[in-house]
Amino acid sequence: MQVSANALIKHLSSSPSPVVVIVGDEPLAKAECLDSVRQYGRKLGAEERTSLLVERQFNWQSVTQFNQHLSLFSSYRILEIHIPSGKPGLDGAKMLAEIATQPVSDTLTIITLPALERDSKNSAWYATLLTHALVVELKEMNVQQLPGWIQQRLALQQQTADESSLIFMAQQVEGNMLAAHQEIQKLALLYPVGHVSAEQIKASVFNVARFDAFQLGEAILQGDSERTVRILQGLQEEGEQAVAVMNPLIWLIRPLLRVKQAEAQGESIQSALSSARLFGDRQALIKQGAQRLSLRQLEAALQKLSEIDRMAKGVMQGDAWLEISRLCFGLARIKSRTR
């Protein structure tokens, strides 16, 4: 069964489950969810916790051995199985299915996985977990959702802030929930309960954004010119090399160009996306870009990136960073086309 992170503990209280699966990459949400399940296990009497990290050459028999041995210290225990790759392998797939369908009576088993790729989501072992275990899929929070989340967290410490201050904090952490959480906790230490002014927030919050070129590509395809400029400035201030910024942009524009070429030949955009093996969030992002940018614009952008590459390597005269900034801002500010 699948539940949201917010409903997890309430569901466990009414319908206990011996196997809980946490799926997702967001570090704060994952840590809080894991801590909540551990607390639930301790309330059931668990005084012993064993954590297993599944890496290459991991021996899944160690899970069998754990399940066959009785606890020396308590009648109930917690077993955590962390699979950072999201790929348990053949032996692991069998073991996970067995854990879900035949849980050990004296054990709360917690399985953690990253955000899964399409093949893993469609696998038999994951389908078994969805059917027999309690699965929590953590959702990534975008920049637009973050002000509301910050407001909720401030309320938990009996503080409030105006809308512009909430947006300011969200922009400063650039979607990083863990950084936002740290800044919110800092406000609780610095100021009493009640309303926190914009001046107090600006004095407390420093720019903890950590930008990367993939965020830049996302902002460009979404047509968010303000965020594009902010990320470009952040990358430059952090000393990022022009080539390191340019390559991820090429990796993003090339599949988008293939989709537009297929579309120009009469293929539907959904079929073109599938043919290019674009799925999930990346498919949605490419689709946004395809609705805004024309085939000609994408061909010109790829040609420009080739020129910038030569500038960055000293083969051609010009300021690589200046040209990247012009190109990115130009692509981001193109309005959606009527189709």
C-alpha positions in Angstrom: 0.0 0.0 0.0 1.2 3.5 -0.8 0.8 6.5 1.5 2.1 10.0 1.7 4.9 11.0 4.2 2.4 13.2 6.1 0.0 10.3 6.5 2.6 7.7 7.4 2.5 7.7 11.2 -1.3 8.1 11.4 -1.6 5.1 9.1 0.9 3.0 11.1 -1.1 3.8 14.3 -4.3 2.5 12.8 -3.0 -0.2 10.5 0.5 -1.5 11.7 2.8 -2.8 9.1 5.9 -5.0 9.7 7.6 -3.7 6.5 7.9 0.0 5.6 9.6 1.1 2.3 10.8 4.7 1.9 11.5 5.8 -1.7 13.0 9.2 -2.7 16.1 11.4 -2.8 15.2 14.5 -0.8 17.5 14.2 2.2 15.4 16.1 4.8 12.2 14.4 4.0 13.9 11.0 3.9 15.7 11.6 7.3 12.4 12.8 9.0 10.4 9.9 7.6 13.1 7.3 8.7 13.2 8.9 12.1 9.4 8.7 12.5 9.4 5.0 11.6 12.2 4.3 14.1 10.2 6.1 16.8 7.2 4.0 15.9 9.4 0.8 16.2 10.6 2.0 19.6 7.1 2.5 20.8 6.4 -1.1 19.9 9.3 -2.2 22.2 12.2 -2.3 19.8 15.5 -1.7 21.7 17.8 -3.2 19.1 18.4 -1.8 15.6 20.5 -3.3 12.8 21.4 -1.4 9.7 22.6 -3.0 6.4 24.0 -1.1 3.5 23.5 -2.9 0.1 26.6 -2.2 -2.1 28.3 -4.2 -4.8 29.0 -7.8 -3.7 26.5 -7.5 -0.8 25.6 -10.9 0.6 21.9 -11.2 0.9 22.3 -14.2 3.1 23.1 -11.8 5.9 19.5 -10.8 5.9 18.4 -14.5 6.2 20.9 -15.0 9.0 19.5 -11.9 10.8 15.9 -13.2 10.5 16.9 -16.7 11.8 18.6 -15.4 15.0 16.6 -14.3 18.0 17.3 -11.0 19.6 19.4 -11.1 22.8 18.2 -7.9 24.3 14.5 -7.3 23.4 11.4 -9.1 22.1 11.1 -6.7 19.2 13.8 -5.2 16.9 14.3 -3.0 13.8 16.1 -4.1 10.6 17.1 -1.4 8.1 18.1 -2.3 4.6 19.5 0.7 2.7 19.8 0.3 -1.1 21.3 3.5 -2.5 21.5 2.2 -6.0 17.9 1.3 -6.2 18.9 -2.0 -7.8 18.9 -5.0 -5.5 19.9 -7.5 -8.2 18.4 -11.0 -8.6 19.1 -12.3 -5.1 18.0 -9.0 -3.6 14.8 -8.9 -5.6 13.9 -12.4 -4.3 14.8 -11.4 -0.7 12.7 -8.2 -0.8 9.7 -10.1 -2.1 10.1 -12.7 0.6 10.4 -10.0 3.3 7.2 -8.3 2.1 5.2 -11.5 1.7 6.6 -13.4 4.8 7.6 -10.7 7.3 9.4 -11.8 10.5 7.1 -11.6 13.4 9.5 -9.9 15.9 11.0 -7.4 13.4 10.1 -4.1 11.9 11.9 -4.0 8.6 12.6 -0.6 7.0 13.8 -0.5 3.4 15.1 2.7 1.9 15.5 3.3 -1.9 16.3 6.3 -4.0 13.9 7.8 -6.5 13.5 4.8 -8.9 14.1 4.6 -12.6 11.3 3.4 -14.9 12.6 -0.2 -15.1 12.8 -0.5 -11.3 9.3 1.0 -10.9 7.9 -1.6 -13.3 9.8 -4.5 -11.7 8.1 -7.5 -10.1 9.9 -7.0 -6.8 8.7 -3.4 -6.5 5.1 -4.4 -7.4 5.3 -7.0 -4.6 6.4 -4.3 -2.1 3.6 -2.0 -3.2 1.1 -4.9 -2.7 2.3 -6.2 0.6 4.3 -3.5 2.4 3.7 0.1 3.3 5.4 2.3 0.7 6.1 6.0 1.1 7.2 7.7 -2.1 8.7 11.1 -1.2 7.8 13.8 -3.7 10.4 16.5 -4.7 9.3 20.0 -3.8 9.6 22.7 -6.4 10.5 26.3 -5.7 6.8 27.4 -6.1 5.7 25.0 -3.3 8.5 25.9 -0.9 7.1 29.2 0.5 4.0 27.3 1.7 6.1 24.6 3.3 8.3 27.2 5.0 5.1 28.9 6.4 4.0 25.6 7.9 7.4 24.9 9.5 7.4 28.4 11.0 4.0 27.8 12.4 5.3 24.7 14.2 7.7 27.0 16.2 4.9 29.6 16.6 6.4 32.1 14.2 4.9 33.8 11.1 6.3 35.8 8.2 4.7 37.8 5.4 4.4 36.4 1.9 7.4 38.3 0.4 9.7 37.1 3.1 8.6 33.5 2.5 9.3 33.9 -1.2 12.7 35.5 -0.3 13.7 32.5 1.8 12.6 30.0 -0.9 14.7 31.8 -3.5 17.7 32.0 -1.2 17.8 28.2 -0.6 16.9 27.5 -4.3 14.6 24.6 -3.5 16.9 22.9 -0.9 14.6 21.8 1.9 17.4 20.8 4.2 18.9 24.3 3.9 15.5 25.8 4.4 15.0 23.7 7.5 18.3 25.0 8.9 17.3 28.6 8.3 13.9 28.1 9.9 15.5 26.6 13.0 17.9 29.6 13.1 15.0 32.0 13.2 13.6 30.1 16.2 16.9 30.6 18.0 17.3 34.3 17.1 13.8 35.6 17.6 10.9 35.0 19.9 7.5 33.5 19.0 5.3 35.7 16.9 5.8 37.6 13.7 9.3 37.7 12.2 9.9 40.9 10.1 11.4 41.0 6.6 14.4 42.8 8.0 15.0 40.2 10.7 14.7 37.4 8.1 17.1 39.1 5.7 19.6 39.6 8.5 19.4 36.0 9.4 19.2 34.2 6.1 22.3 34.0 4.0 22.5 32.6 0.5 22.9 28.8 0.9 21.9 28.0 -2.7 24.1 25.5 -4.4 23.6 25.9 -8.1 24.3 23.4 -10.9 24.0 23.4 -14.6 21.1 20.9 -14.5 19.1 23.4 -12.5 20.0 25.9 -15.2 18.7 23.7 -18.0 15.5 23.1 -16.0 14.9 26.9 -15.6 15.5 27.5 -19.3 13.1 24.8 -20.5 10.5 26.1 -18.1 10.9 29.6 -19.5 11.8 31.0 -16.1 14.1 33.9 -17.1 14.4 35.3 -13.5 15.6 32.0 -12.1 17.9 31.5 -15.1 19.7 34.7 -14.4 19.9 33.9 -10.7 21.4 30.5 -11.3 23.9 31.9 -13.9 25.0 34.5 -11.4 25.3 31.8 -8.7 27.4 29.5 -10.9 29.8 32.3 -11.8 30.1 33.4 -8.2 30.9 29.8 -7.2 33.7 29.8 -9.8 32.2 27.2 -12.1 34.0 26.7 -15.4 32.2 27.6 -18.6 32.7 24.1 -20.0 31.2 22.4 -17.0 28.1 24.5 -17.4 27.9 24.0 -21.2 28.1 20.2 -21.4 24.9 19.5 -19.4 23.1 22.0 -21.5 24.1 20.1 -24.6 22.9 16.8 -23.1 19.5 18.5 -22.5 19.1 20.3 -25.9 20.2 17.3 -28.0 17.2 15.0 -27.0 14.9 18.0 -27.2 16.1 18.6 -30.8 15.5 14.9 -31.7 12.0 15.2 -30.4 11.3 18.4 -32.4 12.8 16.7 -35.6 10.5 13.7 -35.1 7.6 16.0 -34.5 8.4 17.9 -37.8 8.2 14.6 -39.6 4.6 14.1 -38.5 5.2 12.0 -35.3 3.2 12.9 -32.2 5.1 14.6 -29.4 4.2 11.7 -27.0 5.5 9.1 -29.5 8.6 11.2 -30.1 9.3 11.4 -26.3 8.9 7.6 -25.9 11.2 7.0 -28.9 13.8 9.2 -27.4 13.5 7.2 -24.1 12.4 10.2 -22.1 10.3 9.3 -19.1 8.9 10.7 -15.8 10.1 14.2 -14.8 12.5 14.5 -17.6 9.8 13.8 -20.1 7.6 16.5 -18.6 10.6 19.0 -18.7 11.4 18.2 -22.4 7.7 18.5 -23.2 7.6 22.0 -21.7 10.7 23.0 -23.8 9.2 21.5 -26.9 6.0 23.6 -26.5 8.1 26.8 -26.2 11.1 26.4 -28.6 11.1 25.8 -32.3 13.2 23.4 -34.3 15.1 26.4 -35.8 15.8 27.9 -32.4 17.1 24.6 -31.0 19.4 24.0 -34.0 20.8 27.5 -33.6 21.3 27.0 -29.9 23.2 23.8 -30.5 25.4 25.6 -33.1 26.0 28.4 -30.6 27.1 26.0 -27.9 29.6 24.5 -30.3 31.1 28.0 -30.8 31.1 28.6 -27.0 32.9 25.3 -26.5 35.7 26.6 -28.8 35.8 29.9 -27.0 36.2 28.1 -23.6 39.1 26.0 -25.0 40.8 29.1 -26.4 40.4 27.9 -30.0 38.1 30.8 -30.9 38.1 34.4 -29.6 35.3 35.5 -27.3 34.0 35.5 -23.7 32.5 32.0 -23.1 30.6 33.1 -20.0 29.1 36.1 -21.6 27.9 34.1 -24.6 26.4 31.4 -22.3 24.6 34.0 -20.4 23.2 35.6 -23.5 22.1 32.2 -25.0 20.5 30.9 -21.7 18.6 34.1 -21.1 17.5 34.3 -24.7 16.1 30.8 -24.7 14.4 31.3 -21.3 12.6 34.4 -22.3 11.0 33.0 -25.5 7.3 32.9 -24.9 5.1 29.8 -25.6 4.1 29.5 -29.2 0.6 29.0 -30.5 0.4 25.6 -32.0 
